[in-house]
């Protein structure tokens, strides 16, 4: 319940407006309210002068009051909207088990800070178990050590961290289980579980470590409530279409490195989809296009660009694009919430797009949540900056495997692309493949 509250309410709100017959002009009015509120919040986060801050807060206060009055009228005039928006029951264990096949397990983690206990809820098609442990005194050191060892390719620190974390976090599972849905908590929200191990480490190099990714296809979700809610959404049987975006070069004001590898990345991926692809590169990859509404017609969205999550002020998290005619080229999180997407998968092949601010009970609030709210059913994001050449290889292999198998099992396709990269050797170190994670299924 604590994990699902904010985002589940937002998506219920979105579904409510879609299915309760509210006139478009009223939806536009609400969207305008939200856009203005997001913009004011964003400006406040940019630390304006005292005089400007007072004006902004006054405007925001009045706008919030108008918005609440608008919503109250909306709910009075459209009771179906009210019921859809607020009737959010938490799924039962049996509800979740009905969604699972014999190959899949849900591992949901919860840390009780005061008592220093870790709870793991294990749900398979036929069983439900709860494990709880006292958190080791070194738990924070292990989690930080693991991420640092991956980023800096330090095998010694990796072994010191991965071994105890794997023993603590990965329970014994039936041999039939091949796919894991991880629902992390707190600091575990930025830990790539694929890099944990399924057996003892007997090597001194990354190439032959028994990574968990070799045994399980792993995906992540914000909460079981959201997992249940997503399962109700319908997926199209039409041939998959993809929109690819690669600015390659960025405005001088952003002081960002060029990403030459992203041009070949999107060209190669587009070739896999043949006529069902559209590419925006260089100046065409601009914020005006992204906000035009054209993205709603594509089943896959792929952004090969820079991105950053502001962990202090999540409203300032953004994806970097070119500016277009009327925009600044920074697609902020608040602006993503106002996009109208209908994508089965959105990929942010960028820098640090999966990170975000920790909020009690809410996990990591970052760009990924904004995309889910905007209408992306599944997303792939990254935990740290990665070289564009290796990223291009991973992403191309991912789509090739996905299309070859003619299915929508994103976690399996991503697992196979990562294992292929490990086996080929050049990019076997987890630095190259570990940061990319699937949120969804």
Number of C-alpha atoms within 10 A of each C-alpha: 14 11 23 18 16 12 20 22 18 16 19 21 17 17 16 19 21 13 11 16 11 16 9 11 9 13 14 11 13 16 15 14 18 19 16 17 19 20 17 17 18 20 16 19 15 12 10 12 10 9 8 13 17 13 12 16 14 12 14 19 13 10 17 16 10 13 18 12 11 15 13 13 11 17 14 11 12 15 12 16 23 19 14 18 21 12 10 14 8 15 15 11 14 14 11 18 19 11 13 15 13 14 15 21 26 24 22 21 22 18 20 11 9 6 9 12 14 19 17 22 15 19 21 25 18 12 11 14 10 12 12 14 13 13 17 15 9 10 14 13 11 20 18 15 19 25 24 16 21 22 19 13 17 16 17 11 17 21 22 14 23 23 18 16 19 18 15 17 18 15 12 9 11 11 7 10 16 17 22 20 24 24 24 24 22 18 14 20 23 22 18 23 25 24 24 25 23 20 13 12 16 10 12 11 14 20 18 15 22 18 22 19 23 19 16 21 24 27 26 26 20 25 24 23 22 21 21 16 16 17 14 8 11 9 13 10 6 7 9 17 18 24 23 23 26 31 26 21 18 22 15 8 7 12 8 12 11 13 19 14 18 24 21 13 23 25 17 16 22 21 11 15 17 11 10 14 20 17 17 18 20 15 17 17 26 25 22 19 16 19 16 11 12 12 19 18 14 21 22 22 25 22 23 30 23 24 24 23 26 19 16 12 16 23 24 23 25 23 24 27 33 25 21 16 11 8 14 17 21 19 23 23 24 23 19 23 22 19 20 20 24 19 27 23 25 28 23 25 28 29 24 23 27 29 24 25 17 18 11 11 15 19 23 26 23 26 30 28 20 20 25 24 23 21 23 24 23 23 26 25 22 25 23 20 19 20 13 21 15 17 22 21 17 25 24 20 19 22 19 18 18 20 14 10 11 11 11 15 12 25 25 22 21 27 25 21 22 26 17 17 22 22 12 10 12 11 20 21 22 22 21 25 27 23 27 29 25 25 26 25 24
